[in-house]
Amino acid sequence: MTIPLVLASGSKIRATLLRNAGVVFDTHIARVDEEAIKASLLAEDASPRDIADALAEAKARKIADKTPEALVIGCDQVLDFQGRLMSKPKSPDDALDQLQRMRNERHTLLSAAVIYEDRRPVWRHVGQARLRMRDASDAYLEGYVARNWESIRHAVGGYKLEEEGVRLFTRIDGDYFNVLGMPMLEMLAYLTLRGVLER
């Protein structure tokens, strides 16, 4: 019997990654108060890695309660810049400020995935990628934000590497899928081992 697979996310890029890999799944958007979860964990001095994991689990748990017969994938991504958590920009000015602070510096993207089965977590992984941003001019960054705001407003750090954002960087260390927000290779390995995907 095939176990149904559910992605607890409205992320178009995550859905595209799974579809491109030949994975059959349904999508249910998990409505969780991400800001409240982050604030609570930050008050406890939780690490960015633990926050990414907790957010991914909250999303998986929310949908798993409604679809206990399925394997439910929850995902989240956070940006760790010098030990500080960065979020999706709230405005074009916020995006510009984030990019100006990160230019010519390194930061880390942490992409977490948690899989629930029968209302309990059965697998989890947090992948990471380290990126170095080039010393872009204010003029370029201002233009970049103006041209791309509608897309980057949904991205932590205010950029998308799969779009013009690639021009902001000089070096990337780590799995490209972790940059896009999903530890694909590790997750596909688990789903294959679990028998959801063909060996």
Sequence and secondary structure as in RCSB ss.txt:
>XXXX:A:sequence
MTIPLVLASGSKIRATLLRNAGVVFDTHIARVDEEAIKASLLAEDASPRDIADALAEAKARKIADKTPEALVIGC
DQVLDFQGRLMSKPKSPDDALDQLQRMRNERHTLLSAAVIYEDRRPVWRHVGQARLRMRDASDAYLEGYVARNWE
SIRHAVGGYKLEEEGVRLFTRIDGDYFNVLGMPMLEMLAYLTLRGVLER
>XXXX:A:secstr
    EEE    HHHHHHHHHTT   EE      HHHHHHHHHHTT  HHHHHHHHHHHHHHHHHTT TTSEEEEE
EEEEEETTEEE   SSHHHHHHHHHHHTTSEEEEEEEEEEEETTEEEEEEEEEEEEEE    HHHHHHHHHHHHH
HHTTSGGG  TTTGGGGGEEEEEE HHHHHT  HHHHHHHHHHTTSS  
